[in-house]
Each structure stands twice: as C-alpha cells, then as structure tokens.
Amino acid sequence: MESDVAVSVVLPAYNEEDTIERTVAETLDRLETFLPRGSFEVIVAEDGCADRTPEIATRLANEDDRVRHVHSDQRLGRGAALEYAFQRAEGETLVYFDTDLATDMAHLEELIESVRTEGYDVATGSRWLPDSQADRPKKRGIPSLGYNTLVRLFLRSDLQDHQCGFKAINREAFEALVDEVEDEHWFWDTELLVRAQRRGFDVTEFPVSWTPKGDSKVDLVRDVFGMGSQIMRTFWQLSVSPRITRTRSMAAGTVLVIVALALMTVYLDPSTVLAEMRGADPLLIVLSGLVYLTSWPLRGYRYRDILAELGFSSDVGFLTGAIFISQTGNLVFPARLGDGIRAYVMKARRTIPYPSGFASLAVERVFDLLTIAALAGVMLVGLAVGDPARLAGLSAELTNGRESGRLGLLVAAGVGLAAIAVTAVIVLTARSEQNYVRDVLTRLSDDAYAEYVAGVIESFVGDVQRIASDSRAFARVAASSVLIWTIDVVTAIVVFAAFDVSLSIVTLGVVCFFAVSVGNLAKVLPLSPGGVGLYEGAFTLIVVGLTPVGAAVALGVAIVDHAVKNAVTIVGGLVSMAWLNVSLTTAVEESAEAEGSVESAACQD
C-alpha cells in the first residue's frame, strides 16, 4: 500500500533527553496547523545517544503513529544521521531543523511549502539576510560571518547563510546529491547547499527569526580544523581537480620552475652560472646519476620492511617501481599528488587496501623527515663545537644573503623541528597504555568531529608506533633511511667534484651533508614542483656561508645536483609506468577518490 505521507520532518538528536519530548510535541502542533493529518511524519534521528533519548523516542513513537524513531547503535555524526533517517523516510519533502528550536517555528510552513508547493528543490532559512532577526552574540556572529564569507569565496555559493539548521529538500534532489556529499558531520549542510547549486537545482533562502540556545563557544577542532579543511577539500574537488590534466600540470610545473630559476637572476648573473655548469666534467655528472640510482633499490627494501610490519608482503622490484612512479608524480603534479598515486598502485597491483597504502607511505615520510632532520642537526652541532668561525660565516650569509635561501632555511628549520618533535612523542608513547591523542582532542573539543579527527590521527600514529615498538624493525628502517640519504649526499659530492671545487674531502662531506639535508627539508612543502627554487636556494646559501666557494659555482652545483636526481627519478618513473602499465592521470583520479573513501571509513570506525 502506498503511503499518504508527503512530508517527513527529521529531528537529529544526540543526548537530548531534556528537550526531545517538548521538541516533538511543538513540531506536531505546528505541522497540524497547515498539513492534513496523515500527510506528515516526525522522525527522531537518534544518533548513538548515551542518555535516555532512545527510550524517550521509542515511547513517543509507540504513543503516536505520526512519530517514528530511527536508532543508530554508534555515533554517525550529524550529517550521516540525517542521511540515514532521510533514506528511511516516506515523504517526498524532506525537512530537518535543530532540536533546540533556535529558529522560530512560525517559519516552518514557509520552509515546507517552498519545496512542497512552490517548486524549489532546496530551501533554507537564513540569519544573514536584511530582514532576518538574529540575536547573535559576537562570539558566534563573527566566526559565522567569516565562515560564510569563505564559503562564498572559495565554493562560489550565492547564499548568505549555509549553517542555519532549518532546511528542506525534495526527495529527487536528495537522492541525486546524497552520494556526492562526503562530509558526515557539521559541514554536511554547507556541502549539500553548494553541490545543489553546482548541479543546477533551484535553491531558495529566506529570512528567519533566530535566537541562540545552548553552547555558543567556538570549537577549535570542529570549527577550525574540521570546517576549514572541508572547505578546502570541497574547493579542490569542485574547482581544482576537474581542471588538472597531465598537459596542464606539466605546463604549470614548467612555468613555476622557470619562474623559480629566473628569480635567482636578481642576485646572480645567469651567464656566469651557465659558464660554470658548462665547465663541469660530464663523466662525473653521469657518475653522480649512477650513484644516485643505487639508492632506489634501498628505498624498495625499506618500503618492504614497513609493509611487512603492517602485515603485507611484496617483492622489492615491484616496490621500487611503485616508488619511482609516485615520486615522478610529485614532480609532474602539484600539491604532492604523487603520494596518493603510490596507494593506488599498491591497491591496483597488490590488492593492499587504500588505508594501509596511505599509512605505509606516511610511515616512510616520517623516517625520511626524521633522518634528514637528524643529519642536518648533527652537522649543525658539529660545526658549533668544532668550527664556530665557519658557523658564524653561515649566520652572516643568512642575515645578508638571498631571499630564496633564507626562505628555504626557514622552511627547513620548521619542518625539521616539527618532524623531530612529532616523532619523539610518537616513539615515547609507543608502549604507553594511555591514549594521548584522544585525551588532547577531547580537552579541545567535545564535538563528534573530534572523534573523527582522533580516529585519523590515531590510525597514522598507531602505524608509526607499531614499528617504533619493535626495536629490530625500527633499527632496520632507520638504518636503511640513513643509508638512502647518505647516498643522496654522496651524489652531491660527486657533482662538486665535477665542478673541480678545491675543498678537502672532510669539508666537502660536512658541507654536502648539511646542504643536502636542509635543501630536502626546505622542499617538503609543495611551494613549487619538485621543490625547485627552495632546494637550490637553501643549498647555495649553506655552501656560500660555510666555504669560500662563490655563489655562481654553488648555485651551478645545486642546479645540477637537483637536476640529476630529478632526471633519474623521471626516467625510472617512465620505465616503471611502462612496466606496470600505470597512467599517472588515472592514478591521481583514483587515489583522490580513495582518500575520500578512507576519510569516510575513518568517520565510522
């Protein structure tokens, strides 16, 4: 028998034992004033409550056939709870509003009829229209205004208020959008409205009277980390990702490289640098490439050890090829998209789940950062103790030197210190029974989004701790990391030799260890493709500050060193792509989708 229900009102409820009965009663009374009996239902979407809300909702449903109780055993999050209830609702017009009834219920008829009879696909109340009446304290008003401004700016929305908990949508629009809306928490409202506009649905916004109730504090985890990151994620998906093609990425990368190198001509004569590079011994340049190539199988061995600790196995040859492909992707695509490519390759060719693929790569990155930060730190301490005059020369160069070098050193210092601090905390807590991540986040936030954030961080920390708690595994991965980066340094030493630089082998070794370590720390942030510009700037500044080598020669060495390493990476990547039959653009698209599914899974864990 077909249902006569036309309107389904969903009340998202989490620990609402003090208010839910009154809210249901007021909702039923208001609906009766303009809808025929039997044409509506009120659904209490009880989201894994820890109080008496489930018992109260069940009793209300048993006492009144217009009320239904949709229960969840676990906390889904506000957005996911709404979706869960809407999918079980009977009406064609789907409505929801916050159970605190902050929005005046006198607007309920206008909300429902905007969709049910006036033909709009989506309707939302607004606290920011000229005729709105919102008694908003500054501690809520200012963040809300800033948030809505960011949404309009980055997501190109035409609406003034995206988070007013007073909305309606027809079933056709909901079913078309539900699979596209990824957030399961507080950003769900905004993403629904933005995607509805992008899909061409008719969205209306009308002024409401609104009085704040309950907690009005700004939640650091939810509002800053949660909502801010979701704006950026949606912006990437809707505005950036669709425009990324291999041709455009390579063109943009080429332009950025040219710009980065061109900026160096402000303080160096390009002809002098080119003259120095032309004078380099080509045989030694080729030798440097062969030396660097020997580090790649070691990367494969190290990755095999990491995967083994996470419960997976694979051969070194395949893993080396996968690393080649992902690093090539980082040179071709912006924002280090190559990192996600490796997870795709591991899933497509070795059926390793995406969460494990991303986790293993994150563990590898921690060891890389820790190793190069430690190498740079050891060299710095050694200089301070053994040759303070040389360190003073570096300080002077830092004060008066080149902008790209100063920026590179600043980025390197920040990244290095952060890597050491984070890794130290992870290792020190590896054997602890206390959940420090969740303890810290719950102090900052009592919102459901904190659970999601804690789950993501704990997954990453847990994988690192799994290796840190096994002394043998930690030692193997750490030793291979040191060897990999030592070969990276030896490559630079051979390039120096090609330029016939008159430095003792001890001095050359110390300088190269320091310059290569800091240069690689500087290029961690994706400020340019492959770190071009920052690496050369930091490398040059350190060489000039610690040795009598001139800036033109130092920059020439830095450019050739970085170019040799990138060339080996690209050639290895092309060979590996042909061998494993992997397309970079396909891998980027698949890995982006996978990251979204991983986040969704984390929300439900």
ZALUM-347412 format. One record per residue (C-alpha): chain; z, y, x. Coordinates in steps of 0.2 Angstrom, whole numbers, plus 5000, padded with zeros to 4 digits. Layout:
% residues N
R  c    pz    py    px
R  A     Z     Y     X
...
This chain:
% residues 605
R  c    pz    py    px
R  A  5000  5000  5000
R  A  4995  5017  5007
R  A  5009  5029  5010
R  A  5011  5045  5000
R  A  5019  5054  5015
R  A  5009  5069  5020
R  A  5022  5077  5032
R  A  5033  5069  5045
R  A  5047  5080  5052
R  A  5054  5074  5068
R  A  5071  5079  5075
R  A  5073  5075  5093
R  A  5091  5070  5095
R  A  5102  5067  5111
R  A  5120  5066  5109
R  A  5120  5077  5093
R  A  5135  5069  5084
R  A  5142  5085  5079
R  A  5127  5093  5072
R  A  5114  5080  5067
R  A  5120  5077  5049
R  A  5120  5095  5045
R  A  5103  5097  5053
R  A  5096  5083  5042
R  A  5103  5090  5026
R  A  5097  5108  5029
R  A  5079  5101  5033
R  A  5079  5090  5017
R  A  5084  5105  5007
R  A  5071  5117  5014
R  A  5057  5104  5013
R  A  5061  5101  4994
R  A  5058  5120  4991
R  A  5039  5118  4994
R  A  5034  5100  4995
R  A  5034  5087  4981
R  A  5047  5073  4983
R  A  5040  5058  4991
R  A  5027  5068  5001
R  A  5038  5070  5017
R  A  5050  5061  5028
R  A  5063  5066  5041
R  A  5064  5056  5057
R  A  5079  5056  5068
R  A  5071  5053  5085
R  A  5087  5047  5094
R  A  5084  5046  5112
R  A  5096  5033  5120
R  A  5112  5043  5115
R  A  5129  5039  5122
R  A  5139  5046  5107
R  A  5139  5042  5089
R  A  5122  5049  5085
R  A  5114  5032  5082
R  A  5127  5027  5070
R  A  5126  5043  5060
R  A  5107  5042  5060
R  A  5107  5024  5054
R  A  5119  5029  5040
R  A  5109  5044  5034
R  A  5093  5033  5034
R  A  5102  5020  5023
R  A  5109  5033  5011
R  A  5092  5042  5008
R  A  5075  5035  5008
R  A  5067  5051  5014
R  A  5076  5049  5031
R  A  5071  5037  5045
R  A  5080  5033  5061
R  A  5069  5029  5077
R  A  5080  5022  5090
R  A  5077  5021  5109
R  A  5089  5010  5120
R  A  5086  5020  5135
R  A  5083  5039  5138
R  A  5065  5043  5137
R  A  5065  5061  5139
R  A  5062  5074  5125
R  A  5043  5073  5126
R  A  5042  5054  5127
R  A  5055  5053  5112
R  A  5044  5064  5102
R  A  5028  5054  5106
R  A  5037  5038  5102
R  A  5043  5045  5085
R  A  5026  5053  5080
R  A  5017  5036  5084
R  A  5028  5028  5071
R  A  5027  5042  5058
R  A  5017  5041  5042
R  A  5012  5059  5039
R  A  4996  5067  5044
R  A  5005  5083  5048
R  A  5017  5080  5062
R  A  5032  5093  5064
R  A  5046  5095  5076
R  A  5059  5108  5079
R  A  5076  5108  5089
R  A  5091  5101  5080
R  A  5101  5117  5084
R  A  5091  5126  5072
R  A  5089  5141  5083
R  A  5073  5146  5074
R  A  5076  5152  5056
R  A  5072  5138  5044
R  A  5064  5151  5032
R  A  5048  5149  5044
R  A  5047  5130  5040
R  A  5035  5132  5026
R  A  5023  5144  5036
R  A  5024  5131  5050
R  A  5019  5116  5040
R  A  5006  5125  5029
R  A  4997  5132  5044
R  A  4992  5114  5048
R  A  4993  5105  5031
R  A  4983  5118  5021
R  A  4976  5132  5032
R  A  4966  5121  5043
R  A  4974  5124  5060
R  A  4976  5109  5072
R  A  4992  5115  5080
R  A  5004  5129  5075
R  A  5019  5135  5085
R  A  5032  5148  5082
R  A  5034  5162  5095
R  A  5048  5173  5101
R  A  5037  5185  5111
R  A  5025  5192  5098
R  A  5028  5210  5092
R  A  5035  5205  5075
R  A  5046  5192  5082
R  A  5065  5194  5081
R  A  5074  5185  5096
R  A  5092  5189  5100
R  A  5089  5184  5118
R  A  5101  5187  5132
R  A  5094  5192  5149
R  A  5099  5176  5157
R  A  5087  5167  5146
R  A  5074  5181  5142
R  A  5069  5185  5160
R  A  5066  5167  5165
R  A  5057  5163  5149
R  A  5046  5179  5151
R  A  5042  5174  5169
R  A  5038  5156  5164
R  A  5026  5161  5150
R  A  5018  5173  5162
R  A  5015  5159  5175
R  A  5008  5148  5161
R  A  4996  5161  5155
R  A  4991  5165  5173
R  A  4988  5148  5180
R  A  4984  5137  5165
R  A  4974  5151  5156
R  A  4983  5150  5140
R  A  4981  5163  5126
R  A  4998  5160  5119
R  A  5014  5171  5122
R  A  5027  5158  5120
R  A  5025  5140  5125
R  A  5043  5133  5124
R  A  5048  5138  5107
R  A  5055  5122  5099
R  A  5046  5124  5082
R  A  5029  5116  5081
R  A  5017  5106  5070
R  A  5001  5097  5074
R  A  4989  5086  5064
R  A  4988  5068  5067
R  A  4970  5069  5073
R  A  4974  5082  5086
R  A  4989  5072  5092
R  A  4980  5056  5094
R  A  4967  5065  5104
R  A  4979  5073  5115
R  A  4993  5061  5117
R  A  4986  5051  5131
R  A  4982  5067  5141
R  A  4999  5074  5140
R  A  5008  5067  5155
R  A  5025  5075  5155
R  A  5039  5066  5146
R  A  5052  5080  5147
R  A  5053  5098  5143
R  A  5036  5103  5149
R  A  5028  5092  5136
R  A  5027  5107  5123
R  A  5018  5118  5135
R  A  5006  5104  5141
R  A  5002  5100  5123
R  A  4998  5118  5119
R  A  4987  5120  5135
R  A  4977  5104  5133
R  A  4974  5108  5114
R  A  4967  5125  5119
R  A  4956  5117  5133
R  A  4950  5104  5121
R  A  4944  5117  5108
R  A  4957  5114  5094
R  A  4962  5128  5083
R  A  4980  5134  5088
R  A  4989  5147  5079
R  A  5005  5156  5085
R  A  5016  5166  5073
R  A  5032  5177  5075
R  A  5049  5169  5071
R  A  5067  5175  5070
R  A  5076  5165  5083
R  A  5095  5165  5088
R  A  5100  5156  5104
R  A  5113  5142  5102
R  A  5121  5130  5114
R  A  5120  5131  5133
R  A  5110  5146  5139
R  A  5111  5143  5158
R  A  5096  5142  5169
R  A  5095  5124  5175
R  A  5089  5123  5194
R  A  5082  5105  5193
R  A  5074  5107  5176
R  A  5068  5125  5176
R  A  5063  5127  5194
R  A  5058  5111  5201
R  A  5053  5102  5185
R  A  5044  5115  5175
R  A  5037  5124  5191
R  A  5030  5108  5198
R  A  5022  5103  5181
R  A  5013  5120  5180
R  A  5006  5116  5197
R  A  5001  5098  5193
R  A  4993  5104  5177
R  A  4984  5118  5186
R  A  4977  5106  5199
R  A  4971  5093  5185
R  A  4963  5106  5174
R  A  4956  5119  5186
R  A  4955  5112  5204
R  A  4952  5094  5203
R  A  4937  5094  5192
R  A  4928  5106  5205
R  A  4932  5096  5220
R  A  4916  5087  5226
R  A  4913  5080  5243
R  A  4900  5093  5246
R  A  4911  5107  5241
R  A  4926  5101  5251
R  A  4916  5099  5267
R  A  4908  5116  5264
R  A  4925  5124  5261
R  A  4933  5115  5276
R  A  4919  5121  5287
R  A  4921  5139  5282
R  A  4940  5138  5285
R  A  4938  5130  5302
R  A  4925  5144  5306
R  A  4937  5157  5300
R  A  4952  5150  5309
R  A  4942  5149  5326
R  A  4935  5167  5323
R  A  4952  5174  5321
R  A  4956  5169  5339
R  A  4942  5180  5345
R  A  4953  5195  5341
R  A  4963  5192  5357
R  A  4951  5181  5367
R  A  4933  5183  5372
R  A  4923  5169  5364
R  A  4911  5168  5379
R  A  4925  5166  5391
R  A  4932  5151  5381
R  A  4914  5143  5379
R  A  4911  5145  5398
R  A  4927  5136  5402
R  A  4923  5122  5389
R  A  4905  5121  5397
R  A  4913  5118  5414
R  A  4924  5104  5408
R  A  4919  5086  5415
R  A  4910  5077  5401
R  A  4915  5060  5408
R  A  4933  5064  5407
R  A  4931  5071  5389
R  A  4923  5054  5385
R  A  4938  5045  5393
R  A  4950  5055  5383
R  A  4942  5049  5367
R  A  4943  5031  5373
R  A  4962  5034  5377
R  A  4965  5041  5360
R  A  4956  5027  5352
R  A  4969  5014  5359
R  A  4982  5022  5348
R  A  4974  5017  5332
R  A  4977  4998  5333
R  A  4995  5003  5336
R  A  4995  5013  5320
R  A  4989  4997  5312
R  A  5003  4986  5319
R  A  5016  4999  5314
R  A  5010  5000  5297
R  A  5010  4981  5296
R  A  5029  4981  5301
R  A  5033  4995  5287
R  A  5024  4985  5274
R  A  5032  4969  5279
R  A  5049  4977  5277
R  A  5044  4982  5259
R  A  5039  4964  5255
R  A  5020  4965  5258
R  A  5009  4957  5272
R  A  4991  4961  5278
R  A  4981  4960  5294
R  A  4981  4973  5307
R  A  4962  4976  5307
R  A  4962  4980  5289
R  A  4977  4991  5290
R  A  4969  5001  5305
R  A  4953  5004  5295
R  A  4963  5010  5280
R  A  4972  5022  5291
R  A  4956  5028  5298
R  A  4949  5031  5280
R  A  4965  5041  5274
R  A  4965  5052  5290
R  A  4947  5055  5288
R  A  4950  5061  5270
R  A  4963  5073  5276
R  A  4950  5081  5287
R  A  4937  5082  5273
R  A  4948  5086  5258
R  A  4961  5100  5255
R  A  4980  5098  5252
R  A  4981  5081  5262
R  A  4972  5071  5248
R  A  4968  5058  5261
R  A  4986  5052  5260
R  A  4983  5046  5242
R  A  4967  5038  5247
R  A  4976  5025  5258
R  A  4987  5020  5242
R  A  4970  5017  5233
R  A  4963  5007  5247
R  A  4978  4996  5248
R  A  4978  4993  5229
R  A  4959  4990  5228
R  A  4958  4979  5243
R  A  4975  4971  5245
R  A  4982  4972  5227
R  A  4998  4982  5234
R  A  5005  4992  5219
R  A  5002  5011  5220
R  A  5021  5014  5221
R  A  5023  5003  5236
R  A  5007  5011  5244
R  A  5014  5028  5242
R  A  5031  5023  5248
R  A  5025  5014  5264
R  A  5014  5030  5268
R  A  5030  5041  5265
R  A  5040  5030  5277
R  A  5026  5031  5290
R  A  5026  5050  5289
R  A  5045  5051  5291
R  A  5044  5041  5308
R  A  5029  5052  5313
R  A  5038  5068  5310
R  A  5054  5062  5317
R  A  5046  5056  5333
R  A  5036  5071  5337
R  A  5051  5082  5332
R  A  5062  5072  5344
R  A  5049  5073  5358
R  A  5047  5092  5356
R  A  5066  5094  5356
R  A  5069  5083  5371
R  A  5056  5094  5381
R  A  5064  5110  5375
R  A  5081  5104  5380
R  A  5074  5098  5397
R  A  5067  5115  5400
R  A  5083  5124  5396
R  A  5093  5113  5408
R  A  5080  5111  5422
R  A  5069  5126  5422
R  A  5076  5140  5412
R  A  5065  5153  5420
R  A  5050  5144  5413
R  A  5058  5144  5396
R  A  5060  5162  5397
R  A  5042  5164  5400
R  A  5038  5155  5384
R  A  5051  5166  5375
R  A  5041  5181  5381
R  A  5025  5174  5376
R  A  5032  5170  5359
R  A  5038  5188  5357
R  A  5021  5197  5363
R  A  5009  5183  5360
R  A  4996  5178  5347
R  A  4999  5178  5329
R  A  4992  5161  5326
R  A  5003  5154  5340
R  A  5019  5162  5333
R  A  5015  5156  5315
R  A  5012  5139  5322
R  A  5028  5138  5332
R  A  5037  5145  5316
R  A  5030  5131  5305
R  A  5033  5118  5319
R  A  5051  5123  5321
R  A  5054  5122  5302
R  A  5046  5106  5299
R  A  5054  5098  5314
R  A  5072  5103  5310
R  A  5069  5098  5292
R  A  5062  5081  5297
R  A  5077  5078  5309
R  A  5090  5083  5296
R  A  5082  5073  5282
R  A  5080  5058  5292
R  A  5098  5059  5299
R  A  5105  5060  5282
R  A  5095  5045  5276
R  A  5100  5034  5291
R  A  5118  5039  5290
R  A  5119  5034  5271
R  A  5108  5018  5273
R  A  5124  5007  5272
R  A  5134  5018  5260
R  A  5138  5012  5243
R  A  5138  5030  5236
R  A  5123  5037  5228
R  A  5122  5054  5236
R  A  5105  5059  5229
R  A  5111  5057  5211
R  A  5128  5065  5215
R  A  5120  5081  5221
R  A  5107  5082  5207
R  A  5120  5079  5194
R  A  5130  5094  5201
R  A  5115  5105  5200
R  A  5109  5099  5183
R  A  5115  5089  5168
R  A  5097  5088  5160
R  A  5087  5072  5158
R  A  5074  5079  5170
R  A  5087  5077  5184
R  A  5086  5058  5181
R  A  5068  5058  5184
R  A  5069  5069  5200
R  A  5083  5057  5206
R  A  5073  5042  5202
R  A  5058  5049  5213
R  A  5069  5054  5227
R  A  5079  5038  5227
R  A  5063  5027  5227
R  A  5057  5036  5243
R  A  5075  5037  5251
R  A  5078  5018  5247
R  A  5062  5013  5256
R  A  5067  5023  5272
R  A  5084  5016  5271
R  A  5078  4998  5269
R  A  5070  5000  5286
R  A  5085  5010  5293
R  A  5097  4997  5288
R  A  5088  4984  5298
R  A  5091  4988  5316
R  A  5077  4977  5323
R  A  5064  4984  5310
R  A  5070  5002  5314
R  A  5068  4999  5333
R  A  5051  4991  5331
R  A  5044  5005  5320
R  A  5052  5019  5331
R  A  5046  5011  5347
R  A  5028  5010  5341
R  A  5029  5028  5335
R  A  5034  5034  5352
R  A  5020  5024  5360
R  A  5007  5031  5347
R  A  5012  5049  5351
R  A  5013  5046  5369
R  A  4995  5041  5369
R  A  4991  5057  5360
R  A  4999  5066  5374
R  A  4990  5056  5387
R  A  4974  5061  5378
R  A  4978  5079  5381
R  A  4982  5076  5399
R  A  4965  5069  5402
R  A  4957  5084  5393
R  A  4967  5095  5405
R  A  4960  5085  5420
R  A  4943  5088  5413
R  A  4946  5107  5415
R  A  4951  5104  5433
R  A  4968  5113  5430
R  A  4979  5114  5445
R  A  4996  5108  5439
R  A  5007  5095  5446
R  A  5007  5079  5435
R  A  5025  5082  5431
R  A  5022  5099  5425
R  A  5007  5094  5416
R  A  5016  5079  5407
R  A  5030  5091  5402
R  A  5019  5104  5395
R  A  5007  5092  5386
R  A  5022  5083  5378
R  A  5029  5099  5372
R  A  5012  5107  5367
R  A  5005  5092  5358
R  A  5022  5089  5348
R  A  5023  5107  5342
R  A  5005  5108  5338
R  A  5006  5092  5327
R  A  5022  5099  5319
R  A  5013  5115  5315
R  A  4998  5107  5306
R  A  5009  5096  5295
R  A  5007  5110  5281
R  A  4990  5109  5274
R  A  4986  5128  5278
R  A  4969  5123  5285
R  A  4958  5107  5285
R  A  4965  5096  5299
R  A  4977  5109  5305
R  A  4963  5118  5314
R  A  4969  5135  5320
R  A  4988  5132  5319
R  A  4987  5117  5331
R  A  4976  5127  5343
R  A  4987  5142  5342
R  A  5003  5134  5345
R  A  4996  5123  5359
R  A  4989  5138  5368
R  A  5005  5149  5366
R  A  5015  5135  5374
R  A  5003  5132  5388
R  A  5002  5150  5392
R  A  5020  5153  5391
R  A  5025  5138  5402
R  A  5011  5138  5415
R  A  5000  5150  5425
R  A  4985  5144  5415
R  A  4975  5158  5407
R  A  4973  5160  5388
R  A  4955  5156  5388
R  A  4957  5139  5398
R  A  4972  5135  5387
R  A  4963  5138  5371
R  A  4947  5128  5378
R  A  4959  5113  5381
R  A  4967  5115  5364
R  A  4950  5115  5355
R  A  4943  5101  5365
R  A  4958  5090  5363
R  A  4959  5093  5344
R  A  4940  5090  5343
R  A  4940  5074  5352
R  A  4954  5067  5341
R  A  4946  5073  5325
R  A  4929  5066  5331
R  A  4937  5049  5335
R  A  4945  5049  5318
R  A  4929  5054  5308
R  A  4919  5040  5317
R  A  4932  5027  5314
R  A  4933  5033  5296
R  A  4915  5031  5293
R  A  4914  5014  5301
R  A  4929  5009  5291
R  A  4922  5015  5275
R  A  4906  5006  5278
R  A  4916  4990  5282
R  A  4927  4991  5267
R  A  4914  4999  5256
R  A  4926  5013  5251
R  A  4920  5030  5244
R  A  4931  5045  5248
R  A  4927  5054  5232
R  A  4930  5039  5221
R  A  4946  5035  5231
R  A  4953  5053  5228
R  A  4950  5052  5209
R  A  4958  5035  5208
R  A  4973  5040  5219
R  A  4976  5056  5209
R  A  4976  5045  5193
R  A  4988  5033  5201
R  A  5000  5047  5207
R  A  5002  5052  5188
R  A  5005  5034  5183
R  A  5018  5032  5197
R  A  5027  5048  5190
R  A  5027  5041  5173
R  A  5034  5025  5178
R  A  5047  5033  5188
R  A  5052  5043  5172
R  A  5055  5027  5163
R  A  5065  5017  5176
